[in-house]
Amino acid sequence: MLYARVMLPLCAKLSFCDPRPSSKTTTFSGEMNVPIFLEPGEWLKEADIILSCVVGTIFFSVATGAFPWIHKGALFVDMTTCDPTEIHDASRIAEQLEIGYVDIAIMGAVALAGEKTALLCAGSHTEEISEIFTKIGAPIRVLPDSSAGDASSLKLLRSVFVKGLEALAIETFMAAEKQGVTDQLYEMLSDIDQNPLRSTLESFVRTHLVHAPRRLKEIEKAESLLQESGLPVDVLPGVKALFKRTCSYLEKEPINEFPSTAREALEWLVSHSSSERS
């Protein structure tokens, strides 16, 4: 759906664009006296700010289909989660048409936080858009020295971590539930949230280079335990593969002391991974 906002001296005019509006959208538009258009057209030429809130698979066609109708100096605000490269390409087209382009990533679950869901914006005119969202109480943060696509890139990296953690939690707690030790496992994990998340993650990364061989043996035993439960084991094999890869690096270049920083450890891992693929 596209949301178009026309800035007037004392008010703002809002319009919707959706080829297949839901019954809730139709009801809301009627109650608020907001028109719904089925496609971009002449009506869009009056809009000063356009919000694109569509699924990633159609984002590019929606954006490029709207651009010809948008006047110079208007702002196109992309709130889609999709390939950062495509966002960058769309922003270049917008720039050629003298249309401002802002990339906004929704950094959380709207179903849980509603209008308080954290937002991260990147690209041109971020300060202007940030001011508008701040006025309506939306927690938005500007990514400094950024270009369109940077916010979405961070969103996808966050998804790697959060969705991976979600999958691992499901795999682990399914086995715990079958063994009847779910509550005890929660207690066993309670120490993890006693430290700031960043400190915990940096500790994982720094100690990984020294303890990967020992931890690999522990993972193999854990995998056997999960397999004995008779439940699917999908996530842990990937974890085991990563630890095996680190162990192969360590065979070539042994490390006996923890890196001084997590960044140093990551640089070591990236360097060896890049060499392996080249």
C-alpha positions in Angstrom: 0.0 0.0 0.0 1.1 3.6 -0.7 0.3 6.4 1.7 0.4 9.9 0.2 0.5 13.0 2.3 -0.1 16.5 0.9 1.3 19.2 3.1 -1.1 22.1 3.5 -0.7 25.3 5.6 -2.8 24.1 8.5 -3.5 20.4 7.9 -2.5 17.3 5.9 -4.5 15.4 3.4 -4.0 11.7 3.4 -4.7 9.2 0.6 -4.3 5.5 0.2 -3.4 3.4 -2.8 -4.1 -0.3 -2.7 -5.2 -2.5 -5.7 -7.0 -4.9 -3.4 -7.9 -3.0 -0.2 -9.0 -5.2 2.7 -12.4 -4.8 4.4 -10.6 -3.2 7.4 -8.9 -0.7 5.1 -12.1 0.2 3.3 -13.9 0.6 6.6 -11.2 2.8 8.1 -11.0 5.0 4.9 -14.7 5.5 5.1 -14.6 6.5 8.8 -11.7 8.8 8.3 -12.9 10.1 4.9 -9.6 9.1 3.2 -9.8 8.2 -0.5 -8.5 4.8 -1.7 -6.9 4.7 -5.2 -6.3 1.4 -6.9 -3.1 2.5 -8.7 -0.7 5.4 -9.0 -2.0 8.2 -11.2 -2.7 11.9 -11.4 -3.8 12.1 -7.8 -0.2 11.3 -6.7 1.1 14.5 -8.3 -0.2 16.5 -5.4 1.6 14.4 -2.7 4.6 15.8 -1.0 5.4 12.6 1.1 4.8 9.1 -0.1 5.1 6.1 2.2 5.6 2.7 0.5 4.5 -0.1 2.8 4.4 -3.2 0.6 6.0 -6.7 0.6 9.5 -6.9 -0.7 8.7 -9.0 -3.7 6.8 -6.1 -5.4 8.6 -3.1 -3.9 10.7 -2.3 -6.9 7.7 -2.4 -9.4 5.6 -0.3 -7.0 8.3 2.3 -6.5 9.2 2.7 -10.2 5.5 2.7 -11.1 4.9 5.5 -8.7 7.9 7.7 -9.6 6.6 9.1 -12.9 3.6 10.6 -11.0 5.6 12.1 -8.2 6.7 15.8 -8.5 10.2 17.0 -8.1 11.2 17.7 -4.5 8.7 15.2 -3.0 9.9 12.5 -0.6 9.5 8.8 -1.2 9.7 6.9 2.1 10.4 3.2 1.6 9.3 1.0 4.6 9.9 -2.3 2.9 12.2 -5.1 3.9 13.9 -6.3 0.8 17.2 -6.6 -1.0 19.3 -3.5 -0.1 20.8 -3.6 -3.7 17.3 -3.1 -5.1 16.6 -0.3 -2.7 19.9 1.4 -3.8 18.8 1.0 -7.5 15.4 2.5 -6.8 17.0 5.4 -4.9 19.2 6.2 -7.9 16.2 6.3 -10.2 14.5 8.6 -7.7 17.6 10.8 -7.5 17.6 11.2 -11.3 14.0 12.4 -11.1 14.9 14.8 -8.3 12.8 12.8 -5.8 14.1 12.4 -2.2 14.4 8.8 -1.1 14.4 7.6 2.5 15.0 4.0 3.5 13.2 3.1 6.8 13.6 -0.3 8.4 11.1 -1.5 11.0 13.3 -3.0 13.7 10.8 -5.1 15.6 7.4 -6.7 15.7 4.6 -4.2 15.0 2.1 -6.7 16.3 3.7 -6.4 19.7 4.8 -2.8 19.9 2.3 -1.1 17.6 3.2 2.5 16.9 6.1 2.3 19.4 8.0 -0.1 17.2 11.6 1.1 16.7 12.5 2.5 13.3 15.8 3.1 11.6 16.2 5.4 8.6 18.9 6.0 6.0 19.3 7.9 2.8 18.6 11.5 1.9 16.3 13.8 3.9 16.5 11.5 6.9 16.4 14.5 9.3 13.2 15.8 7.8 11.4 12.4 8.0 12.8 11.7 11.4 11.2 15.0 12.6 7.8 14.0 11.3 7.9 10.5 12.9 9.1 12.0 16.2 6.2 14.4 16.3 3.7 11.5 16.2 5.6 9.6 18.9 7.3 7.0 16.7 10.8 6.0 18.0 13.0 6.6 15.0 16.8 6.8 14.8 18.8 8.2 11.9 21.7 6.1 10.6 24.5 8.7 10.2 26.5 8.9 7.0 24.2 6.5 5.3 22.6 5.8 1.9 19.3 4.2 1.0 19.6 0.4 1.6 21.8 0.7 4.6 18.8 0.5 7.1 17.4 -2.5 5.3 20.8 -4.2 5.3 21.0 -3.8 9.1 17.4 -5.1 9.4 18.3 -8.2 7.5 21.4 -8.8 9.6 19.3 -8.4 12.6 16.9 -11.0 11.2 19.8 -13.5 10.7 20.5 -13.3 14.5 16.9 -13.1 15.7 15.4 -15.6 13.4 18.3 -18.0 14.0 17.9 -17.6 17.7 14.2 -18.3 17.3 14.8 -21.5 15.4 17.4 -22.6 17.9 15.1 -21.9 20.8 12.3 -23.9 19.1 14.6 -26.9 18.4 16.0 -26.8 22.0 12.8 -26.4 23.9 10.9 -29.0 21.8 13.5 -31.5 23.1 13.3 -30.1 26.6 9.5 -30.4 26.6 9.7 -34.0 25.4 12.2 -34.7 28.2 10.1 -32.9 30.8 12.8 -30.4 31.7 11.5 -27.2 30.2 11.3 -25.2 33.4 14.7 -26.4 34.6 16.2 -25.3 31.2 14.8 -21.8 31.6 16.5 -21.7 35.0 19.8 -23.0 33.6 19.7 -20.2 30.9 18.9 -17.4 33.4 22.5 -16.4 33.8 22.7 -15.2 30.2 20.5 -12.2 30.8 22.5 -11.0 33.8 24.9 -9.2 31.6 24.3 -6.7 28.8 23.6 -8.4 25.4 26.6 -6.8 23.8 29.0 -8.0 26.4 27.6 -11.5 26.1 27.9 -11.5 22.3 31.4 -10.1 22.3 32.4 -12.8 24.8 31.0 -15.5 22.5 33.0 -14.1 19.6 36.3 -13.6 21.5 36.3 -17.0 23.2 35.2 -18.8 20.1 38.7 -18.9 18.5 40.2 -20.6 21.5 37.4 -22.9 22.6 35.9 -23.9 19.3 37.6 -27.4 19.3 36.3 -28.2 22.8 32.9 -26.7 22.1 32.6 -28.8 18.9 32.8 -32.0 20.9 30.0 -30.7 23.2 27.9 -29.8 20.2 28.3 -33.4 18.8 27.1 -34.8 22.1 24.2 -32.4 22.2 23.3 -33.4 18.6 23.2 -37.0 19.7 20.9 -36.1 22.6 18.5 -34.3 20.2 18.5 -37.2 17.8 17.6 -39.6 20.6 14.5 -37.6 21.3 13.1 -38.5 17.9 12.4 -34.9 17.0 13.7 -33.1 13.9 17.2 -31.7 14.2 17.7 -28.9 11.7 19.6 -26.0 13.3 22.3 -27.7 15.3 23.9 -29.4 12.2 24.5 -25.9 10.9 26.0 -24.9 14.2 28.3 -27.9 14.1 29.4 -27.1 10.5 30.4 -23.5 11.6 32.5 -24.8 14.5 34.1 -27.4 12.3 35.1 -24.7 9.8 36.7 -22.6 12.6 38.6 -25.7 13.8 39.9 -26.1 10.3 41.2 -22.6 10.3 42.8 -23.2 13.7 44.7 -26.2 12.4 46.4 -23.9 9.9 46.9 -21.1 12.4 46.6 -22.1 16.0 45.5 -19.5 18.6 46.3 -20.0 22.3 45.1 -16.7 23.7 41.8 -14.8 23.5 41.9 -11.9 21.0 41.9 -8.6 22.8 38.6 -7.5 21.2 35.6 -9.1 19.4 36.4 -7.1 16.3 39.9 -8.6 16.2 38.4 -12.1 16.4 35.9 -11.2 13.7 38.6 -9.8 11.4 40.5 -13.1 11.8 37.5 -15.2 10.9 36.5 -13.0 8.0 40.1 -13.1 6.7 40.2 -16.9 6.8 36.8 -17.3 5.4 37.6 -15.0 2.5 40.8 -16.9 1.7 39.0 -20.2 1.7 36.4 -19.0 -0.8 39.0 -17.2 -3.1 
